[in-house]
Amino acid sequence: MSTVLSVPQENKVAREHRVAGWLTSEEFALLEMICDTFLPTLEPPDGSDEEIVAYYRRNAADLHIAQLIAEKLAEEGPEVQADLHRFLSLFTAAPISLLFAGSAKPFVELTQEQRERYLLALANSPIGVFRQGYQGLKRLAGLFYFSALNEQGVNPNWSVQEYTAPEPPPAVARPITPLEITEETTLEADVVVIGSGAGGGVVAGELATAGKRVVVLEKGGYNYEGNFSHHEMQAMPEMFLKRGALATTDLGVIMMAGSTLGGGTVVNWMTSFRTPNDVLEEWDEQSGLRGCFTSSQLQESFAAVEQRISVNTKHSQHNRQNQLLFDGVSALGYHGGVIPRNAIGCEQRCGTCTFGCRHGCSQSTMKTYLQDAYEHGARIVVRCSAEKVLIEGGRAVGVEACAYDTQTGKTHRVTVRANVVVVAAGALQTPLLLQRSGVENAHIGRHLHMHPTAISVGDYAEKVYAWRGVLQSAYSDQFRHLDGNYGYKLEVAPTHPGLFGLATPWYGAQTYREEMANVAHLASVLVLTRDKDEGRVTMNRAGEPVIQYVVSAYDRKHVLHGLHQGTRIHFAAGARRVISLQNRPTELKRGANETVAEVQIRAFDRLIAQRGLGPNRIVMFSAHQMGTCRMGKNPQTSVVNEYQQVHDVRGLFVCDSSVFPTACGVNPMLSVMGLAHRASQYIKSVV
Ligand SMILES: Cc1cc2nc3c(=O)[nH]c(=O)nc-3n(C[C@H](O)[C@H](O)[C@H](O)COP(=O)(O)OP(=O)(O)OC[C@H]3O[C@@H](n4cnc5c(N)ncnc54)[C@H](O)[C@@H]3O)c2cc1C
């Protein structure tokens, strides 16, 4: 008996002695050395001023980067931690040192030069898990080094990058008072809505204004004008799903999804496109729901949503980055357009909207539909995670959820009894919730689509400041139909220093630091690819989504085409250099006579192709996930019907991007909202 008891105690003691509760001191020392190899003390260029000297001398340890990584990964599940334990154990193996660095000494005893060689060998290894482990650490080190805050609330590297620290938020009263949950609670409603993003927000607003008793359960917190910090380091964990550390299982695609009251609509870039007609026709065909997507009713719903969220082009003034895209495509004779946005009164004064708009310009669901819902009596519960839908006799009758009380740190059970349950938790969480609720359908979680996004980076002689001004206002549809309805859109990405640090490839400590000192000059061209092939979401033991998705060979062809075009667009817009975010140096400079010959561009096209687009050979992103509970006529091949009601479960609806039959091919917010608006009219009639 005593032996049995002593084991957990020993474990507890061992855990307490571990750094951040999970790393041994040897592992932590190794992690520190890896971080200091990425970001060591360097010699500044001759004649540098004081700030630049400090920038080059500052190393990872000065900003406690290893500690921040250890703490970040302490929030992850045991699977991720086990992966890192395994990865770190590599660094003590003599044969690997010999192979990668030419010395059998352990990593910590190698010189900086040998350690750099070692890390680069991992980065470019043919073994996928080596590249994955490398990327996991390199990205976090870069992200934290350029976004972590010191005692003064700034990152000391920002002055060299000309990045201005955000001001504290203004004192503004909270426009919504969420319902406080301080004990186990049962609520009654006509409709309970799970998730308050693009889909859930619309349904809540529509039903509450129609006089229905609505309860909204939102997993994220309530962030608004008066508490948006505008710091990457604070906003990402507070307002994004999985505290901002979302990616496919192999880290091949870095993903982003909002998780705050208003969901993705609070952090998104406000680009507001209707689903294109050719995609709607394809959806009619694919789903077997003839006329469902091409009906005038859906267009009326788009129009109603556009009016409520004020979609317009009057507030789409190009910042420098958008202007460069527009100029580049125009110079090449390509299509170029101005993006309609759900913003009012936006005067290019900031650029931090992706961490919440303090001026109330972004017409997110929080500012529009949820505010309507609240003013019509809806009860909104934040930091409340729905665990399962209650289903009795083939009918949804409510939800069981868990609310976190920030005052006491306690969680309380919340049960909502309702006639209708609307699940709008987003394409990554909705399928997990349906599975936890016992809904049986083989297609739940399958058919995960996204818009795999690669970035062509242009370096300009002028300052671009990719973090200032309107986020997205220019686009090109020149290559949307490379193969039928498949191809890509071209847009830009607002980028702050942490994201630059994460995405900028590391070819060695010196070049990385030089590149990062130059970020004010960089502009992006985003290749937003409509994927044809698909992945899957499943659930791990902690109930978190496991995203199995690899960009297919077919889809990579379009990504590659887009990167090739990115080069041409940047040079047409005047770039002095173009970079592709691959693990080996992949850049083309304008020649001494200021020209770039077509033959050089073609050679660069080949270089990008040779470097490869496989997982962790290039940085790829996606903030658009869709299709995991797709709509269709046949319950054998789809999850919800034309009213977005789950086949065979009366009163249970799905109103988010999971219902798309395939990828929508444009930024998805308006597609989600239009469909949710139309479904709301049906729900009003049955509740
Ligand atoms: C950085 C970024 C930029 C983007 N830019 C654009 C853009 O410019 N234009 C555009 O069209 N699209 C953009 N998007 C995508 C767009 O925001 C999403 O496609 C859209 O918000 C998806 O809507 P949704 O209703 O499916 O889910 P979401 O809006 O993601 O909302 C889901 C909500 O459900 C909550 N939730 C999850 N699980 C639970 C649970 N168990 N219980 C309770 N609540 C739960 C989440 O916290 C979240 O708030 C962007 C996305 C991001 C992340």
The ligand as an SDF file (V2000), in Angstrom:
LIG
                    3D

 53 58  0  0  0  0  0  0  0  0999 V2000
   -6.7090   35.9230  -38.5920 C   0  0  0  0  0  0  0  0  0  0  0  0
   -7.9250   35.6160  -39.4450 C   0  0  0  0  0  0  0  0  0  0  0  0
   -8.2240   36.4370  -40.5140 C   0  0  0  0  0  0  0  0  0  0  0  0
   -9.3360   36.1580  -41.3050 C   0  0  0  0  0  0  0  0  0  0  0  0
   -9.7080   37.0420  -42.2910 N   0  0  0  0  0  0  0  0  0  0  0  0
  -10.8550   36.8440  -42.9460 C   0  0  0  0  0  0  0  0  0  0  0  0
  -11.3690   37.8330  -43.8270 C   0  0  0  0  0  0  0  0  0  0  0  0
  -10.7800   38.9060  -43.9850 O   0  0  0  0  0  0  0  0  0  0  0  0
  -12.5170   37.5760  -44.4900 N   0  0  0  0  0  0  0  0  0  0  0  0
  -13.2060   36.4050  -44.3380 C   0  0  0  0  0  0  0  0  0  0  0  0
  -14.2060   36.2120  -45.0330 O   0  0  0  0  0  0  0  0  0  0  0  0
  -12.7610   35.4750  -43.4900 N   0  0  0  0  0  0  0  0  0  0  0  0
  -11.6420   35.6810  -42.7650 C   0  0  0  0  0  0  0  0  0  0  0  0
  -11.2410   34.7690  -41.8340 N   0  0  0  0  0  0  0  0  0  0  0  0
  -12.0140   33.5430  -41.6650 C   0  0  0  0  0  0  0  0  0  0  0  0
  -13.3650   33.7780  -40.9840 C   0  0  0  0  0  0  0  0  0  0  0  0
  -13.2180   34.6120  -39.8760 O   0  0  0  0  0  0  0  0  0  0  0  0
  -13.9290   32.4230  -40.6030 C   0  0  0  0  0  0  0  0  0  0  0  0
  -14.0360   31.6320  -41.7570 O   0  0  0  0  0  0  0  0  0  0  0  0
  -15.2900   32.5360  -39.9540 C   0  0  0  0  0  0  0  0  0  0  0  0
  -15.2460   33.3350  -38.8120 O   0  0  0  0  0  0  0  0  0  0  0  0
  -15.7880   31.1510  -39.6160 C   0  0  0  0  0  0  0  0  0  0  0  0
  -17.0370   31.2720  -39.0160 O   0  0  0  0  0  0  0  0  0  0  0  0
  -17.6090   30.1250  -38.0970 P   0  0  0  0  0  0  0  0  0  0  0  0
  -18.9350   30.5570  -37.6210 O   0  0  0  0  0  0  0  0  0  0  0  0
  -17.4840   28.8520  -38.8340 O   0  0  0  0  0  0  0  0  0  0  0  0
  -16.6010   29.9890  -36.8640 O   0  0  0  0  0  0  0  0  0  0  0  0
  -15.8980   31.0560  -35.9470 P   0  0  0  0  0  0  0  0  0  0  0  0
  -16.1290   32.4340  -36.4240 O   0  0  0  0  0  0  0  0  0  0  0  0
  -14.4990   30.6040  -35.8240 O   0  0  0  0  0  0  0  0  0  0  0  0
  -16.6420   30.9240  -34.5620 O   0  0  0  0  0  0  0  0  0  0  0  0
  -16.6440   29.7480  -33.8050 C   0  0  0  0  0  0  0  0  0  0  0  0
  -16.7670   30.1330  -32.3390 C   0  0  0  0  0  0  0  0  0  0  0  0
  -17.1650   28.9770  -31.5960 O   0  0  0  0  0  0  0  0  0  0  0  0
  -16.4870   28.9760  -30.3570 C   0  0  0  0  0  0  0  0  0  0  0  0
  -16.4630   27.5930  -29.8510 N   0  0  0  0  0  0  0  0  0  0  0  0
  -15.6970   26.5730  -30.3040 C   0  0  0  0  0  0  0  0  0  0  0  0
  -15.9770   25.4590  -29.5860 N   0  0  0  0  0  0  0  0  0  0  0  0
  -16.9230   25.7860  -28.6790 C   0  0  0  0  0  0  0  0  0  0  0  0
  -17.6040   25.0710  -27.6610 C   0  0  0  0  0  0  0  0  0  0  0  0
  -17.3890   23.7710  -27.4500 N   0  0  0  0  0  0  0  0  0  0  0  0
  -18.4910   25.7420  -26.8910 N   0  0  0  0  0  0  0  0  0  0  0  0
  -18.7370   27.0590  -27.0800 C   0  0  0  0  0  0  0  0  0  0  0  0
  -18.1090   27.7840  -28.0480 N   0  0  0  0  0  0  0  0  0  0  0  0
  -17.2300   27.1490  -28.8450 C   0  0  0  0  0  0  0  0  0  0  0  0
  -15.1200   29.5210  -30.7020 C   0  0  0  0  0  0  0  0  0  0  0  0
  -14.4920   30.0140  -29.5500 O   0  0  0  0  0  0  0  0  0  0  0  0
  -15.4700   30.6010  -31.7220 C   0  0  0  0  0  0  0  0  0  0  0  0
  -15.6530   31.8500  -31.1050 O   0  0  0  0  0  0  0  0  0  0  0  0
  -10.1420   35.0140  -41.0270 C   0  0  0  0  0  0  0  0  0  0  0  0
   -9.8300   34.2070  -39.9420 C   0  0  0  0  0  0  0  0  0  0  0  0
   -8.7490   34.5060  -39.1410 C   0  0  0  0  0  0  0  0  0  0  0  0
   -8.4470   33.6310  -37.9710 C   0  0  0  0  0  0  0  0  0  0  0  0
  1  2  1  0
  2  3  1  0
  2 52  2  0
  3  4  2  0
  4  5  1  0
  4 50  1  0
  5  6  2  0
  6  7  1  0
  6 13  1  0
  7  8  2  0
  7  9  1  0
  9 10  1  0
 10 11  2  0
 10 12  1  0
 12 13  2  0
 13 14  1  0
 14 15  1  0
 14 50  1  0
 15 16  1  0
 16 17  1  0
 16 18  1  0
 18 19  1  0
 18 20  1  0
 20 21  1  0
 20 22  1  0
 22 23  1  0
 23 24  1  0
 24 25  2  0
 24 26  1  0
 24 27  1  0
 27 28  1  0
 28 29  2  0
 28 30  1  0
 28 31  1  0
 31 32  1  0
 32 33  1  0
 33 34  1  0
 33 48  1  0
 34 35  1  0
 35 36  1  0
 35 46  1  0
 36 37  1  0
 36 45  1  0
 37 38  2  0
 38 39  1  0
 39 40  1  0
 39 45  2  0
 40 41  1  0
 40 42  2  0
 42 43  1  0
 43 44  2  0
 44 45  1  0
 46 47  1  0
 46 48  1  0
 48 49  1  0
 50 51  2  0
 51 52  1  0
 52 53  1  0
M  END
$$$$
